[in-house]
Amino acid sequence: MGALDNHNEVMHQMQAASLTLERVIARRGSLSTIMPEYEGRLPAQRVPKYKELCFGSCRWFYRIQSIINQLVERPLKDNEIRVRAILTVAIYQLLETNTPDHAVVNEAVDIARKLNKPWAKGLINALLRECIRSRRSLSKEDGQYRHAHNPWFLEKIQTLYPDNWAQIIKANNHRPPLCLRVNLRRIKRENYLAMLGDQNVSAHASPFLPSAVYLTTPMPVNSIPGFRDGLVSVQDEGAQLAGYLLNLEKNDRCLDACSAPGGKAGHLLEMEPSIHLVALEWKERKLGAIASNMARLKVYAHLQQGDATNLDWWDGRQYDAILIDAPCSGSGVVRRHPDIKILLEQQQVDENRAIQRQMLQQLWQTLRAEGKMLYCTCSIFPEENEEIIEEFTTTCGNAEVEPISLPEGIPQHKTANGVQLLPSMSANDGFYFSLLKKTD
Ligand SMILES: C[S@@+](CC[C@H](N)C(=O)[O-])C[C@H]1O[C@@H](n2cnc3c(N)ncnc32)[C@H](O)[C@@H]1O
């Protein structure tokens, strides 16, 4: 990686964030795969700021590119990714944080010095100073500035949701609320809220789901009261719906086909500990995350490595219920994973569709007659949701769509085969659910 990424030096959070963003722009990973590497190399006190810079620079990436375009005399070339990344992280700080301007410019120039490219140092210095001078007079008119989304993604959302697109974009640009799922087997929600109150942690109960609690101010997961003991888990309210919709019965044999890191598996077991749950996941390295989640919650799942697009892993015994939390674009969880704005491509959506179809077809064979299957994604694209289910139910011959009724007040779009939740400012992420019953 060159002089910028010297493993022997103590890194500054801005340098680490620039290197992280550079890799995202170059499609060499996502924030969740790259960030742990740098977190381990930074002094602990710099990690929160590093994370903020990574998330913020991705969240506002397209707005900042509009600003850069306004400030440069000639557009940056595509291969000037490193310079683009440094500028983006610096401008994010100038506009969205209270770091003093001179500290931002000095640090950016210092990083640029290590590039050994005098032109880059000069450009970064000049452009940041110009940004400080003209930040109030920057044009806020163009769509990229106003909406801060990749143009193709914005256009797609506008086309799909002509009435709701502005709300979706606004939610996507917002920091996500921190939502907890209270383990109601272990503690009543009111008692958990009282426990938070005792520790001066401000929170409120969701009016929709009995297990959901919102913290007013986000905090590190391990500091959340009761988290280590399994009293609560971090889970979006939309994701919590899966457990309620599947509504398992005592001793049900259930397959969670795409299980890691085990968020929904844990909920299913909390709701009905007598179930026999097989937690399937194709990435071996992700099984550890499921195991530690189950251990934290003090529940048991049978962990199985395997690919849900074939049945090589299956022991031939049919399940009473199946959850397919399918791999998807993540277009409903952009506020939680703002790098999706940069990384998402239509081609990836098309590839997911093939996997989603294949999973449904294969796993349907492992479901017993009268059994139920919940298909869900964290996508707002009908091509990964409604269209997949429509295609499946019309070709498979023994699938019936079960009605879904969600608590009133949750903003939802009922569809012919399920329900689509859109990301909302103060509550759930975007999710799709379809509940199917096997008729024979
Ligand atoms: C949306 S995430 C699941 C989240 C999980 N259900 C939870 O609530 O914590 C999708 C998971 O499916 C896994 N996956 C993707 N393709 C798969 C396949 N062909 N077979 C099994 N798992 C797969 C991914 O590695 C990822 O962990």
The ligand as a Tripos MOL2 file, in Angstrom:
@<TRIPOS>MOLECULE
LIG
   27    29     1     0     0
SMALL
NO_CHARGES

@<TRIPOS>ATOM
      1 C1        -28.9470  -11.0650    5.3350 C.3       1 LIG1
      2 S1        -27.6360  -11.9710    5.9650 S.3       1 LIG1
      3 C2        -28.4090  -12.8910    7.2320 C.3       1 LIG1
      4 C3        -28.6040  -12.1930    8.5250 C.3       1 LIG1
      5 C4        -29.0820  -13.1180    9.6270 C.3       1 LIG1
      6 N1        -30.2550  -13.8640    9.2420 N.3       1 LIG1
      7 C5        -29.3670  -12.3750   10.8950 C.2       1 LIG1
      8 O1        -30.5240  -12.0530   11.1760 O.co2     1 LIG1
      9 O2        -28.4150  -12.0910   11.6300 O.co2     1 LIG1
     10 C6        -27.4130  -13.1910    4.7440 C.3       1 LIG1
     11 C7        -26.4480  -14.2890    5.1410 C.3       1 LIG1
     12 O3        -26.5610  -15.3110    4.1490 O.3       1 LIG1
     13 C8        -25.3020  -15.8650    3.9090 C.3       1 LIG1
     14 N2        -25.3580  -16.5230    2.5890 N.ar      1 LIG1
     15 C9        -25.2260  -15.9510    1.3780 C.ar      1 LIG1
     16 N3        -25.3500  -16.8780    0.4190 N.ar      1 LIG1
     17 C10       -25.5920  -18.0620    1.0310 C.ar      1 LIG1
     18 C11       -25.8090  -19.3770    0.5790 C.ar      1 LIG1
     19 N4        -25.7940  -19.6700   -0.7270 N.pl3     1 LIG1
     20 N5        -26.0430  -20.3410    1.4870 N.ar      1 LIG1
     21 C12       -26.0630  -20.0520    2.8200 C.ar      1 LIG1
     22 N6        -25.8350  -18.8140    3.3030 N.ar      1 LIG1
     23 C13       -25.6150  -17.8340    2.4210 C.ar      1 LIG1
     24 C14       -24.3730  -14.6670    3.9700 C.3       1 LIG1
     25 O4        -23.0340  -15.0780    4.2070 O.3       1 LIG1
     26 C15       -24.9820  -13.8860    5.1350 C.3       1 LIG1
     27 O5        -24.3800  -14.2610    6.3390 O.3       1 LIG1
@<TRIPOS>BOND
     1     1     2 1
     2     2     3 1
     3     2    10 1
     4     3     4 1
     5     4     5 1
     6     5     6 1
     7     5     7 1
     8     7     8 2
     9     7     9 1
    10    10    11 1
    11    11    12 1
    12    11    26 1
    13    12    13 1
    14    13    14 1
    15    13    24 1
    16    14    15 ar
    17    14    23 ar
    18    15    16 ar
    19    16    17 ar
    20    17    18 ar
    21    17    23 ar
    22    18    19 1
    23    18    20 ar
    24    20    21 ar
    25    21    22 ar
    26    22    23 ar
    27    24    25 1
    28    24    26 1
    29    26    27 1
@<TRIPOS>SUBSTRUCTURE
     1 LIG1         1 GROUP 0 **** ****
